[in-house]
């Protein structure tokens, strides 16, 4: 998908890191918080609720 990590690398991280979360957002680039601001904000809020 052209991200910093391959899908296999993400899966390995999720297996090894207890509190690892990943989210794939189609149609975004490096400015995902601008390109998909509503989806990004919802994901951040969800994560913060989990760790608070």
PLY file of the C-alpha trace (Angstrom):
ply
format ascii 1.0
element vertex 52
property float x
property float y
property float z
element edge 51
property int vertex1
property int vertex2
end_header
0.00 0.00 0.00
3.00 2.27 -0.08
3.14 2.92 3.65
6.15 3.05 5.94
5.61 -0.62 6.80
4.46 -3.55 4.72
1.28 -5.34 5.74
3.39 -8.29 6.94
5.50 -5.96 9.11
2.35 -4.47 10.62
0.99 -7.94 11.40
4.27 -8.90 13.11
4.20 -5.71 15.17
0.61 -6.40 16.25
1.61 -9.89 17.37
4.62 -8.67 19.39
3.38 -5.38 20.86
0.72 -5.71 23.54
-1.07 -2.43 22.86
-0.37 -2.06 19.16
-3.16 -0.68 16.98
-3.18 -0.26 13.22
-5.60 1.30 10.80
-5.43 1.27 7.01
-7.08 4.29 5.41
-7.59 4.13 1.66
-7.12 7.24 -0.43
-4.67 8.98 1.87
-1.08 10.11 1.66
1.25 11.65 4.21
-1.40 14.24 5.08
-3.97 11.69 6.24
-5.17 14.02 8.99
-6.14 16.45 6.21
-7.15 13.97 3.48
-9.48 11.98 5.78
-9.87 14.29 8.78
-13.15 12.82 10.08
-11.90 9.22 9.93
-8.55 10.23 11.42
-10.14 12.14 14.32
-12.52 9.25 15.07
-9.60 6.80 15.15
-7.59 9.03 17.49
-10.58 9.52 19.82
-11.22 5.77 19.90
-7.58 5.06 20.71
-7.49 7.70 23.46
-10.62 6.24 25.07
-8.93 2.83 25.16
-5.73 4.07 26.81
-7.26 6.61 29.19
0 1
1 2
2 3
3 4
4 5
5 6
6 7
7 8
8 9
9 10
10 11
11 12
12 13
13 14
14 15
15 16
16 17
17 18
18 19
19 20
20 21
21 22
22 23
23 24
24 25
25 26
26 27
27 28
28 29
29 30
30 31
31 32
32 33
33 34
34 35
35 36
36 37
37 38
38 39
39 40
40 41
41 42
42 43
43 44
44 45
45 46
46 47
47 48
48 49
49 50
50 51
